Amino acid sequence: MEATSIDSRDIRQGVWQSINSYKIGPLPLPIYIAIAAITIIAALNKKLPNDIIGGFAVLMLAGFLLGEIGSRLPVFKHIGGAAILCLFVPSALIGFKLMDPEMLKAITTTMKTANLQYLYIACLVAGSILGMSHKVLVQGFMRMFLPLLIGSIAAIAVGISVGWLFGYTPKHTFFFIIIPIFGGGIGEGILPLSIGYSEILGRPQAELIAMLVPAALLGNVVAILSSGVLRWIGDKKPHLNGNGYLVKSGEDVDLLKTDHTNVPIDLGLMGAGLLVSCAFFILGAVLSEYTGIPGPILMIISAALLKVFKLIPEKIELGAYQMYKFVSSNLTFAILVGLGALFVSWKDLVHAFTPGYFAVCAATVISLVASGFFAGKWLNMYPVEAGIVTACHSGLGGTGDVAILSASNRMGLMPFAQISTRIGGAVMIVCATLLLKLFN
């Protein structure tokens, strides 16, 4: 009898441990369910705080859940499924009027009144640029400059030509389809780009985000598929394959080893990094008054210049980087949920996906990758690796880079991918915004 009791207790403990081991985001399943129940009960009884506390609860719960589902669905998980679900599901819920009004109020207060998206942008831009190794930034950019330049020019020409065939004006194709693909993701690209466009065109940011997001998502999917094709080409033709190395001379070996991601977390430095990120955003707003250039664009330029000329102490750069990692790890899906709910119109989103739109996005990315492949061969680089790194120029931020490099089994190329995505994206955003202001 006693043995049976012990066995049943062991079974219960085993089941409970199994349940606890399953996580939604960083939370064990029972904890997630408890927090979700509290939040839902509060919303149904109109007791959900209409402030950043209630907003954080709703956004993070939805973000963790949709991100978890998107990262587990077969096939879908390899093409940015988590980001797609976090954007599309809230947009659909609002479009079909299925979201609880109290939850929507809390999200609106957090995203629009408290401007959580601006804090997110500031931390992402400052931390991603300041946190890069100076050696990687300078030397990596020098090696990637020509393939990126050649690939971008070819992609723009092809994209505009295909757009013209499907009835899009060159201006619309360039600013609203090609640039979002090359912008470096949603947080680092679409958000600052939409703010800049909104200031210049005098149109609502929500309307512009709905126009820009589909291109970024489709471009990321095509880049991932292209990366898989390049891996297959490398396996079939070994002379084109660097097996993870970009430059044929092997000079990038030491460069690929430079990585400070394993430095212990310093909570004090993270606080300094948060303040520095806010200061960059404020600086952009101040300079915007005198230059007429949108603040987020000036924030990117300021961070890049200070990084290149080593004007910020390394400790502060580390703090900004660690703050960026914290924000990107914990708030990215939450921010995407907020964007989907408030800034991405379901109707506009559905109407954006037309055969012509697909064709422009696909042609742009394929021509970018093909140009990088052939330019790499000419520049004494391994063509397969050159094409893969160039493909990251159309990646959906850091998660897009991971997906692209995973599809080709080339995760060691991450420093070059970051140059392609972050710096290449920042350059495209700055140039596009200045051009739009010039020609508007």
C-alpha beads as a LAMMPS data file, in Angstrom:
LAMMPS data file: protein, C-alpha beads

440 atoms
439 bonds

1 atom types
1 bond types

-500.0 500.0 xlo xhi
-500.0 500.0 ylo yhi
-500.0 500.0 zlo zhi

Masses

1 110.0

Atoms # bond

1 1 1 0.000 0.000 0.000
2 1 1 2.801 2.360 0.940
3 1 1 4.690 1.512 -2.274
4 1 1 1.586 2.302 -4.326
5 1 1 1.242 5.673 -2.564
6 1 1 4.888 6.493 -3.263
7 1 1 4.524 5.482 -6.918
8 1 1 1.442 7.653 -7.401
9 1 1 3.219 10.593 -5.710
10 1 1 6.214 10.138 -8.008
11 1 1 3.897 10.088 -11.019
12 1 1 2.185 13.307 -9.909
13 1 1 5.545 14.963 -9.333
14 1 1 6.719 13.795 -12.748
15 1 1 3.612 15.178 -14.442
16 1 1 3.931 18.489 -12.589
17 1 1 7.615 18.792 -13.521
18 1 1 6.736 18.035 -17.138
19 1 1 4.077 20.760 -17.123
20 1 1 6.482 23.228 -15.505
21 1 1 9.170 22.467 -18.054
22 1 1 6.899 23.659 -20.877
23 1 1 7.279 27.396 -21.347
24 1 1 5.392 30.190 -23.074
25 1 1 8.134 32.679 -23.766
26 1 1 10.265 32.726 -20.588
27 1 1 7.345 31.724 -18.316
28 1 1 6.539 28.168 -17.143
29 1 1 3.077 27.202 -18.398
30 1 1 1.297 27.333 -14.988
31 1 1 2.681 30.825 -14.282
32 1 1 1.651 32.014 -17.748
33 1 1 -1.884 30.637 -17.299
34 1 1 -2.199 32.282 -13.868
35 1 1 -1.089 35.709 -15.147
36 1 1 -3.304 35.395 -18.230
37 1 1 -6.301 34.485 -16.045
38 1 1 -5.718 37.482 -13.764
39 1 1 -5.428 39.825 -16.753
40 1 1 -8.535 38.453 -18.513
41 1 1 -10.644 38.558 -15.325
42 1 1 -9.533 42.158 -14.725
43 1 1 -10.437 43.131 -18.301
44 1 1 -13.863 41.463 -18.145
45 1 1 -14.610 43.282 -14.882
46 1 1 -13.277 46.596 -16.251
47 1 1 -10.512 46.611 -13.635
48 1 1 -7.555 46.344 -16.026
49 1 1 -5.359 49.433 -15.456
50 1 1 -5.604 51.792 -18.421
51 1 1 -1.903 52.571 -18.293
52 1 1 1.463 51.039 -19.039
53 1 1 0.923 48.339 -16.378
54 1 1 -2.203 46.976 -18.048
55 1 1 -0.674 47.544 -21.477
56 1 1 2.493 45.615 -20.645
57 1 1 0.452 42.706 -19.283
58 1 1 -1.678 42.408 -22.433
59 1 1 1.138 43.025 -24.920
60 1 1 3.636 40.663 -23.297
61 1 1 1.108 37.873 -22.743
62 1 1 -0.041 38.044 -26.365
63 1 1 3.514 38.463 -27.651
64 1 1 4.887 35.478 -25.747
65 1 1 2.004 33.252 -26.858
66 1 1 1.984 34.231 -30.538
67 1 1 5.784 34.178 -30.674
68 1 1 5.829 30.677 -29.197
69 1 1 3.219 29.414 -31.662
70 1 1 4.939 31.061 -34.630
71 1 1 8.315 29.602 -33.687
72 1 1 6.910 26.068 -33.468
73 1 1 4.707 25.764 -36.559
74 1 1 6.315 23.566 -39.240
75 1 1 7.725 25.481 -42.235
76 1 1 6.182 28.688 -40.902
77 1 1 8.827 28.896 -38.156
78 1 1 11.571 29.097 -40.790
79 1 1 10.139 32.165 -42.564
80 1 1 9.624 34.553 -39.662
81 1 1 6.401 32.975 -38.438
82 1 1 6.653 34.485 -34.946
83 1 1 6.830 38.059 -36.251
84 1 1 4.108 37.416 -38.814
85 1 1 1.671 36.037 -36.228
86 1 1 2.410 38.855 -33.769
87 1 1 1.533 41.414 -36.453
88 1 1 -1.291 39.693 -38.298
89 1 1 -3.357 38.142 -35.483
90 1 1 -3.925 41.400 -33.500
91 1 1 -4.616 43.243 -36.759
92 1 1 -7.236 40.614 -37.657
93 1 1 -8.785 40.741 -34.165
94 1 1 -9.198 44.515 -34.481
95 1 1 -10.416 44.220 -38.074
96 1 1 -13.132 41.750 -37.077
97 1 1 -13.870 43.616 -33.806
98 1 1 -12.958 40.641 -31.626
99 1 1 -10.550 42.293 -29.180
100 1 1 -11.745 43.150 -25.679
101 1 1 -12.289 46.961 -25.399
102 1 1 -10.476 47.213 -22.039
103 1 1 -7.416 45.451 -23.418
104 1 1 -7.454 47.672 -26.494
105 1 1 -7.613 50.787 -24.297
106 1 1 -4.581 49.635 -22.285
107 1 1 -2.634 48.838 -25.469
108 1 1 -3.514 52.236 -26.952
109 1 1 -2.386 54.086 -23.831
110 1 1 0.892 52.181 -23.729
111 1 1 1.728 52.460 -27.414
112 1 1 0.379 55.918 -28.241
113 1 1 0.233 57.907 -25.000
114 1 1 3.305 56.430 -23.307
115 1 1 5.050 55.971 -26.702
116 1 1 6.547 52.603 -25.796
117 1 1 7.486 52.108 -29.438
118 1 1 9.793 55.165 -29.281
119 1 1 11.642 53.808 -26.243
120 1 1 11.975 50.481 -28.054
121 1 1 13.370 52.192 -31.164
122 1 1 15.849 54.215 -29.107
123 1 1 17.197 51.143 -27.290
124 1 1 17.399 49.084 -30.474
125 1 1 19.151 51.703 -32.596
126 1 1 21.617 52.899 -29.951
127 1 1 22.403 49.442 -28.589
128 1 1 22.711 47.650 -31.918
129 1 1 25.126 50.226 -33.343
130 1 1 27.140 51.056 -30.204
131 1 1 27.308 47.384 -29.247
132 1 1 29.037 46.324 -32.436
133 1 1 32.740 45.638 -32.329
134 1 1 34.574 48.637 -33.787
135 1 1 36.771 46.252 -35.756
136 1 1 33.743 44.467 -37.193
137 1 1 32.005 47.756 -37.958
138 1 1 34.916 49.301 -39.844
139 1 1 36.626 46.290 -41.437
140 1 1 33.404 44.354 -42.001
141 1 1 31.761 47.314 -43.670
142 1 1 34.792 47.853 -45.916
143 1 1 34.571 44.254 -47.117
144 1 1 30.801 44.351 -47.532
145 1 1 30.583 47.809 -49.110
146 1 1 30.991 46.859 -52.767
147 1 1 28.791 43.724 -52.752
148 1 1 26.076 45.660 -50.909
149 1 1 26.376 48.662 -53.223
150 1 1 26.310 46.581 -56.399
151 1 1 23.524 44.381 -55.094
152 1 1 21.413 47.336 -53.940
153 1 1 21.739 49.198 -57.245
154 1 1 20.847 46.074 -59.236
155 1 1 17.923 45.272 -56.922
156 1 1 16.532 48.807 -57.131
157 1 1 16.748 48.798 -60.930
158 1 1 15.106 45.379 -61.250
159 1 1 12.478 46.110 -58.597
160 1 1 11.433 49.390 -60.215
161 1 1 11.296 47.731 -63.646
162 1 1 9.094 44.882 -62.412
163 1 1 6.948 47.366 -60.506
164 1 1 6.462 49.409 -63.670
165 1 1 5.303 46.273 -65.505
166 1 1 2.629 45.752 -62.841
167 1 1 1.467 49.364 -62.834
168 1 1 3.408 50.753 -59.838
169 1 1 5.079 54.147 -60.212
170 1 1 8.878 54.175 -59.714
171 1 1 8.436 56.468 -56.696
172 1 1 5.974 54.129 -54.988
173 1 1 8.047 51.032 -55.756
174 1 1 11.246 52.576 -54.432
175 1 1 9.971 54.232 -51.256
176 1 1 7.202 51.842 -50.225
177 1 1 8.363 48.401 -51.428
178 1 1 12.136 48.331 -51.972
179 1 1 13.254 50.503 -49.060
180 1 1 11.174 48.592 -46.448
181 1 1 12.829 45.372 -47.663
182 1 1 16.292 46.896 -47.177
183 1 1 15.463 48.789 -43.965
184 1 1 16.867 46.246 -41.519
185 1 1 13.691 44.900 -39.942
186 1 1 10.648 46.307 -38.205
187 1 1 12.070 47.791 -34.996
188 1 1 15.265 49.165 -36.503
189 1 1 13.810 49.854 -39.956
190 1 1 10.049 50.179 -40.444
191 1 1 9.371 52.165 -37.263
192 1 1 11.939 54.971 -37.753
193 1 1 11.180 54.959 -41.490
194 1 1 7.443 55.362 -40.891
195 1 1 8.047 58.234 -38.462
196 1 1 10.282 59.966 -41.006
197 1 1 7.825 59.432 -43.852
198 1 1 4.971 60.655 -41.650
199 1 1 6.772 63.918 -40.848
200 1 1 7.636 64.537 -44.493
201 1 1 4.353 63.473 -46.121
202 1 1 2.001 64.604 -43.366
203 1 1 0.259 61.208 -43.378
204 1 1 -0.655 59.099 -40.309
205 1 1 2.090 56.760 -39.156
206 1 1 -0.406 53.897 -38.853
207 1 1 -1.298 54.194 -42.538
208 1 1 2.371 54.171 -43.531
209 1 1 3.264 51.165 -41.358
210 1 1 0.470 49.168 -43.017
211 1 1 2.021 50.016 -46.383
212 1 1 5.613 49.205 -45.370
213 1 1 5.275 46.023 -43.296
214 1 1 4.176 43.565 -46.044
215 1 1 7.270 44.276 -48.152
216 1 1 9.610 43.676 -45.216
217 1 1 7.900 40.363 -44.411
218 1 1 7.904 39.097 -47.992
219 1 1 11.490 40.203 -48.563
220 1 1 12.569 38.226 -45.511
221 1 1 10.826 35.079 -46.763
222 1 1 12.455 35.310 -50.203
223 1 1 15.874 35.924 -48.586
224 1 1 15.523 32.788 -46.437
225 1 1 14.567 30.671 -49.458
226 1 1 17.446 32.174 -51.465
227 1 1 19.873 31.303 -48.685
228 1 1 18.755 27.677 -48.793
229 1 1 19.275 27.611 -52.556
230 1 1 22.791 29.051 -52.151
231 1 1 23.646 26.316 -49.667
232 1 1 22.528 23.733 -52.217
233 1 1 24.668 25.393 -54.904
234 1 1 27.672 25.344 -52.564
235 1 1 27.203 21.642 -51.874
236 1 1 26.977 20.881 -55.597
237 1 1 29.888 23.136 -56.626
238 1 1 32.583 23.121 -53.886
239 1 1 34.786 25.665 -55.687
240 1 1 32.104 28.327 -55.018
241 1 1 31.751 27.352 -51.352
242 1 1 33.781 28.927 -48.522
243 1 1 32.205 26.680 -45.858
244 1 1 31.447 29.693 -43.679
245 1 1 34.318 31.991 -44.669
246 1 1 33.723 35.026 -46.819
247 1 1 37.170 36.090 -48.052
248 1 1 39.260 33.540 -49.967
249 1 1 42.508 34.681 -48.341
250 1 1 41.109 33.728 -44.952
251 1 1 41.622 37.246 -43.585
252 1 1 38.201 37.217 -41.956
253 1 1 39.073 34.432 -39.503
254 1 1 40.113 36.786 -36.706
255 1 1 37.281 39.175 -37.508
256 1 1 34.674 36.463 -37.034
257 1 1 36.092 35.692 -33.589
258 1 1 35.484 39.187 -32.200
259 1 1 32.383 38.861 -30.060
260 1 1 31.491 40.356 -26.669
261 1 1 28.083 38.719 -26.264
262 1 1 29.338 36.522 -23.395
263 1 1 30.301 39.448 -21.150
264 1 1 28.468 39.166 -17.789
265 1 1 25.393 41.358 -17.351
266 1 1 26.087 44.617 -15.469
267 1 1 22.825 46.088 -14.162
268 1 1 24.392 49.486 -13.508
269 1 1 25.719 49.714 -17.038
270 1 1 22.301 48.707 -18.376
271 1 1 20.839 51.740 -16.611
272 1 1 23.479 53.920 -18.221
273 1 1 22.697 52.303 -21.567
274 1 1 19.000 53.089 -21.158
275 1 1 19.776 56.735 -20.434
276 1 1 22.176 56.969 -23.389
277 1 1 19.511 55.489 -25.671
278 1 1 16.996 58.094 -24.497
279 1 1 19.597 60.824 -25.000
280 1 1 20.156 59.767 -28.615
281 1 1 16.428 59.955 -29.306
282 1 1 16.194 63.402 -27.677
283 1 1 19.274 64.575 -29.601
284 1 1 17.620 63.509 -32.850
285 1 1 14.497 65.480 -31.957
286 1 1 16.546 68.612 -31.112
287 1 1 18.664 68.453 -34.269
288 1 1 15.542 67.857 -36.352
289 1 1 14.345 71.377 -35.532
290 1 1 17.450 72.867 -37.159
291 1 1 17.986 70.462 -40.060
292 1 1 14.470 69.487 -41.078
293 1 1 15.603 65.839 -41.092
294 1 1 13.369 63.476 -39.032
295 1 1 14.656 62.815 -35.530
296 1 1 14.936 58.997 -35.737
297 1 1 17.150 59.351 -38.816
298 1 1 19.439 61.792 -37.040
299 1 1 19.548 59.394 -34.090
300 1 1 20.917 56.665 -36.375
301 1 1 23.501 59.016 -37.897
302 1 1 24.622 60.288 -34.482
303 1 1 25.071 56.807 -33.041
304 1 1 27.046 55.630 -36.080
305 1 1 29.350 58.663 -36.078
306 1 1 30.069 58.442 -32.352
307 1 1 30.794 54.739 -32.737
308 1 1 33.124 55.149 -35.697
309 1 1 35.134 57.897 -33.995
310 1 1 35.202 56.087 -30.619
311 1 1 33.714 59.033 -28.721
312 1 1 31.758 56.934 -26.224
313 1 1 33.544 54.864 -23.528
314 1 1 33.487 51.124 -24.132
315 1 1 31.743 50.514 -20.789
316 1 1 28.837 52.742 -21.819
317 1 1 28.683 51.031 -25.225
318 1 1 28.487 47.686 -23.428
319 1 1 25.642 48.999 -21.268
320 1 1 23.741 50.179 -24.331
321 1 1 24.280 46.791 -25.969
322 1 1 23.067 44.866 -22.925
323 1 1 19.999 47.108 -22.691
324 1 1 19.355 46.445 -26.380
325 1 1 19.571 42.695 -25.789
326 1 1 17.150 42.915 -22.870
327 1 1 14.623 44.973 -24.825
328 1 1 14.905 42.953 -28.022
329 1 1 14.613 39.639 -26.125
330 1 1 11.619 40.602 -23.995
331 1 1 9.693 43.320 -25.810
332 1 1 10.033 42.597 -29.530
333 1 1 6.964 40.360 -29.789
334 1 1 5.025 42.666 -27.455
335 1 1 5.825 45.683 -29.648
336 1 1 4.820 43.746 -32.761
337 1 1 1.469 42.918 -31.135
338 1 1 0.932 46.608 -30.402
339 1 1 1.852 47.566 -33.946
340 1 1 -0.473 44.930 -35.368
341 1 1 -3.357 46.090 -33.193
342 1 1 -3.004 49.845 -33.670
343 1 1 -0.863 50.562 -36.716
344 1 1 -1.499 47.779 -39.212
345 1 1 -4.932 47.954 -40.810
346 1 1 -6.221 44.449 -41.551
347 1 1 -8.015 45.695 -44.652
348 1 1 -4.942 47.460 -46.024
349 1 1 -2.759 44.485 -45.136
350 1 1 -4.930 42.026 -47.062
351 1 1 -5.174 44.329 -50.077
352 1 1 -1.378 44.716 -50.191
353 1 1 -0.756 41.075 -51.073
354 1 1 -1.316 41.043 -54.825
355 1 1 0.536 39.061 -57.529
356 1 1 2.290 42.230 -58.683
357 1 1 3.400 43.023 -55.134
358 1 1 4.776 39.505 -54.691
359 1 1 6.612 39.791 -58.013
360 1 1 8.278 43.100 -57.093
361 1 1 9.429 41.820 -53.692
362 1 1 10.741 38.540 -55.099
363 1 1 12.517 40.179 -58.042
364 1 1 14.149 42.750 -55.751
365 1 1 15.572 40.204 -53.319
366 1 1 16.606 37.651 -55.963
367 1 1 18.486 40.307 -57.948
368 1 1 20.152 41.505 -54.713
369 1 1 21.343 37.988 -53.867
370 1 1 22.427 37.179 -57.435
371 1 1 24.410 40.439 -57.662
372 1 1 26.141 39.697 -54.356
373 1 1 26.966 36.200 -55.590
374 1 1 28.658 37.399 -58.802
375 1 1 30.232 40.484 -57.210
376 1 1 31.749 38.272 -54.532
377 1 1 33.397 36.107 -57.174
378 1 1 34.908 39.218 -58.742
379 1 1 36.078 40.588 -55.351
380 1 1 38.002 37.445 -54.292
381 1 1 35.200 36.283 -52.010
382 1 1 33.475 32.938 -51.975
383 1 1 30.346 33.526 -54.098
384 1 1 28.049 31.406 -51.905
385 1 1 28.996 33.274 -48.735
386 1 1 28.901 36.646 -50.498
387 1 1 25.378 35.914 -51.742
388 1 1 24.205 34.764 -48.300
389 1 1 25.575 37.817 -46.500
390 1 1 24.093 40.102 -49.142
391 1 1 20.741 38.361 -48.675
392 1 1 20.817 39.532 -45.057
393 1 1 20.389 43.082 -46.382
394 1 1 16.738 42.123 -46.849
395 1 1 16.458 40.299 -43.533
396 1 1 13.877 41.077 -40.858
397 1 1 16.345 42.406 -38.280
398 1 1 18.346 40.117 -36.018
399 1 1 15.771 37.316 -36.128
400 1 1 15.795 37.543 -39.918
401 1 1 19.585 37.146 -39.939
402 1 1 19.327 34.054 -37.755
403 1 1 16.716 32.548 -40.086
404 1 1 18.722 33.344 -43.230
405 1 1 22.008 32.015 -41.847
406 1 1 20.284 28.955 -40.366
407 1 1 18.793 28.098 -43.744
408 1 1 22.319 27.982 -45.178
409 1 1 24.034 26.597 -42.056
410 1 1 26.354 29.626 -41.960
411 1 1 25.770 31.054 -38.450
412 1 1 29.477 31.945 -38.243
413 1 1 28.856 34.749 -40.724
414 1 1 26.741 36.660 -38.185
415 1 1 29.162 39.638 -37.850
416 1 1 28.978 40.243 -41.609
417 1 1 25.229 39.656 -41.565
418 1 1 24.858 42.318 -38.878
419 1 1 26.785 44.784 -41.031
420 1 1 24.542 43.979 -43.966
421 1 1 21.329 44.276 -41.956
422 1 1 21.998 46.998 -39.413
423 1 1 24.441 49.347 -41.105
424 1 1 23.178 48.616 -44.615
425 1 1 19.612 49.116 -43.383
426 1 1 20.465 52.344 -41.572
427 1 1 22.172 53.744 -44.676
428 1 1 19.140 52.912 -46.838
429 1 1 16.726 54.494 -44.354
430 1 1 18.752 57.686 -44.116
431 1 1 19.195 57.974 -47.891
432 1 1 15.523 57.209 -48.633
433 1 1 14.265 59.734 -46.089
434 1 1 16.537 62.464 -47.428
435 1 1 15.516 61.678 -51.019
436 1 1 11.829 61.732 -50.123
437 1 1 12.229 65.105 -48.463
438 1 1 14.103 66.384 -51.524
439 1 1 11.561 65.191 -54.089
440 1 1 8.361 65.649 -52.123

Bonds

1 1 1 2
2 1 2 3
3 1 3 4
4 1 4 5
5 1 5 6
6 1 6 7
7 1 7 8
8 1 8 9
9 1 9 10
10 1 10 11
11 1 11 12
12 1 12 13
13 1 13 14
14 1 14 15
15 1 15 16
16 1 16 17
17 1 17 18
18 1 18 19
19 1 19 20
20 1 20 21
21 1 21 22
22 1 22 23
23 1 23 24
24 1 24 25
25 1 25 26
26 1 26 27
27 1 27 28
28 1 28 29
29 1 29 30
30 1 30 31
31 1 31 32
32 1 32 33
33 1 33 34
34 1 34 35
35 1 35 36
36 1 36 37
37 1 37 38
38 1 38 39
39 1 39 40
40 1 40 41
41 1 41 42
42 1 42 43
43 1 43 44
44 1 44 45
45 1 45 46
46 1 46 47
47 1 47 48
48 1 48 49
49 1 49 50
50 1 50 51
51 1 51 52
52 1 52 53
53 1 53 54
54 1 54 55
55 1 55 56
56 1 56 57
57 1 57 58
58 1 58 59
59 1 59 60
60 1 60 61
61 1 61 62
62 1 62 63
63 1 63 64
64 1 64 65
65 1 65 66
66 1 66 67
67 1 67 68
68 1 68 69
69 1 69 70
70 1 70 71
71 1 71 72
72 1 72 73
73 1 73 74
74 1 74 75
75 1 75 76
76 1 76 77
77 1 77 78
78 1 78 79
79 1 79 80
80 1 80 81
81 1 81 82
82 1 82 83
83 1 83 84
84 1 84 85
85 1 85 86
86 1 86 87
87 1 87 88
88 1 88 89
89 1 89 90
90 1 90 91
91 1 91 92
92 1 92 93
93 1 93 94
94 1 94 95
95 1 95 96
96 1 96 97
97 1 97 98
98 1 98 99
99 1 99 100
100 1 100 101
101 1 101 102
102 1 102 103
103 1 103 104
104 1 104 105
105 1 105 106
106 1 106 107
107 1 107 108
108 1 108 109
109 1 109 110
110 1 110 111
111 1 111 112
112 1 112 113
113 1 113 114
114 1 114 115
115 1 115 116
116 1 116 117
117 1 117 118
118 1 118 119
119 1 119 120
120 1 120 121
121 1 121 122
122 1 122 123
123 1 123 124
124 1 124 125
125 1 125 126
126 1 126 127
127 1 127 128
128 1 128 129
129 1 129 130
130 1 130 131
131 1 131 132
132 1 132 133
133 1 133 134
134 1 134 135
135 1 135 136
136 1 136 137
137 1 137 138
138 1 138 139
139 1 139 140
140 1 140 141
141 1 141 142
142 1 142 143
143 1 143 144
144 1 144 145
145 1 145 146
146 1 146 147
147 1 147 148
148 1 148 149
149 1 149 150
150 1 150 151
151 1 151 152
152 1 152 153
153 1 153 154
154 1 154 155
155 1 155 156
156 1 156 157
157 1 157 158
158 1 158 159
159 1 159 160
160 1 160 161
161 1 161 162
162 1 162 163
163 1 163 164
164 1 164 165
165 1 165 166
166 1 166 167
167 1 167 168
168 1 168 169
169 1 169 170
170 1 170 171
171 1 171 172
172 1 172 173
173 1 173 174
174 1 174 175
175 1 175 176
176 1 176 177
177 1 177 178
178 1 178 179
179 1 179 180
180 1 180 181
181 1 181 182
182 1 182 183
183 1 183 184
184 1 184 185
185 1 185 186
186 1 186 187
187 1 187 188
188 1 188 189
189 1 189 190
190 1 190 191
191 1 191 192
192 1 192 193
193 1 193 194
194 1 194 195
195 1 195 196
196 1 196 197
197 1 197 198
198 1 198 199
199 1 199 200
200 1 200 201
201 1 201 202
202 1 202 203
203 1 203 204
204 1 204 205
205 1 205 206
206 1 206 207
207 1 207 208
208 1 208 209
209 1 209 210
210 1 210 211
211 1 211 212
212 1 212 213
213 1 213 214
214 1 214 215
215 1 215 216
216 1 216 217
217 1 217 218
218 1 218 219
219 1 219 220
220 1 220 221
221 1 221 222
222 1 222 223
223 1 223 224
224 1 224 225
225 1 225 226
226 1 226 227
227 1 227 228
228 1 228 229
229 1 229 230
230 1 230 231
231 1 231 232
232 1 232 233
233 1 233 234
234 1 234 235
235 1 235 236
236 1 236 237
237 1 237 238
238 1 238 239
239 1 239 240
240 1 240 241
241 1 241 242
242 1 242 243
243 1 243 244
244 1 244 245
245 1 245 246
246 1 246 247
247 1 247 248
248 1 248 249
249 1 249 250
250 1 250 251
251 1 251 252
252 1 252 253
253 1 253 254
254 1 254 255
255 1 255 256
256 1 256 257
257 1 257 258
258 1 258 259
259 1 259 260
260 1 260 261
261 1 261 262
262 1 262 263
263 1 263 264
264 1 264 265
265 1 265 266
266 1 266 267
267 1 267 268
268 1 268 269
269 1 269 270
270 1 270 271
271 1 271 272
272 1 272 273
273 1 273 274
274 1 274 275
275 1 275 276
276 1 276 277
277 1 277 278
278 1 278 279
279 1 279 280
280 1 280 281
281 1 281 282
282 1 282 283
283 1 283 284
284 1 284 285
285 1 285 286
286 1 286 287
287 1 287 288
288 1 288 289
289 1 289 290
290 1 290 291
291 1 291 292
292 1 292 293
293 1 293 294
294 1 294 295
295 1 295 296
296 1 296 297
297 1 297 298
298 1 298 299
299 1 299 300
300 1 300 301
301 1 301 302
302 1 302 303
303 1 303 304
304 1 304 305
305 1 305 306
306 1 306 307
307 1 307 308
308 1 308 309
309 1 309 310
310 1 310 311
311 1 311 312
312 1 312 313
313 1 313 314
314 1 314 315
315 1 315 316
316 1 316 317
317 1 317 318
318 1 318 319
319 1 319 320
320 1 320 321
321 1 321 322
322 1 322 323
323 1 323 324
324 1 324 325
325 1 325 326
326 1 326 327
327 1 327 328
328 1 328 329
329 1 329 330
330 1 330 331
331 1 331 332
332 1 332 333
333 1 333 334
334 1 334 335
335 1 335 336
336 1 336 337
337 1 337 338
338 1 338 339
339 1 339 340
340 1 340 341
341 1 341 342
342 1 342 343
343 1 343 344
344 1 344 345
345 1 345 346
346 1 346 347
347 1 347 348
348 1 348 349
349 1 349 350
350 1 350 351
351 1 351 352
352 1 352 353
353 1 353 354
354 1 354 355
355 1 355 356
356 1 356 357
357 1 357 358
358 1 358 359
359 1 359 360
360 1 360 361
361 1 361 362
362 1 362 363
363 1 363 364
364 1 364 365
365 1 365 366
366 1 366 367
367 1 367 368
368 1 368 369
369 1 369 370
370 1 370 371
371 1 371 372
372 1 372 373
373 1 373 374
374 1 374 375
375 1 375 376
376 1 376 377
377 1 377 378
378 1 378 379
379 1 379 380
380 1 380 381
381 1 381 382
382 1 382 383
383 1 383 384
384 1 384 385
385 1 385 386
386 1 386 387
387 1 387 388
388 1 388 389
389 1 389 390
390 1 390 391
391 1 391 392
392 1 392 393
393 1 393 394
394 1 394 395
395 1 395 396
396 1 396 397
397 1 397 398
398 1 398 399
399 1 399 400
400 1 400 401
401 1 401 402
402 1 402 403
403 1 403 404
404 1 404 405
405 1 405 406
406 1 406 407
407 1 407 408
408 1 408 409
409 1 409 410
410 1 410 411
411 1 411 412
412 1 412 413
413 1 413 414
414 1 414 415
415 1 415 416
416 1 416 417
417 1 417 418
418 1 418 419
419 1 419 420
420 1 420 421
421 1 421 422
422 1 422 423
423 1 423 424
424 1 424 425
425 1 425 426
426 1 426 427
427 1 427 428
428 1 428 429
429 1 429 430
430 1 430 431
431 1 431 432
432 1 432 433
433 1 433 434
434 1 434 435
435 1 435 436
436 1 436 437
437 1 437 438
438 1 438 439
439 1 439 440
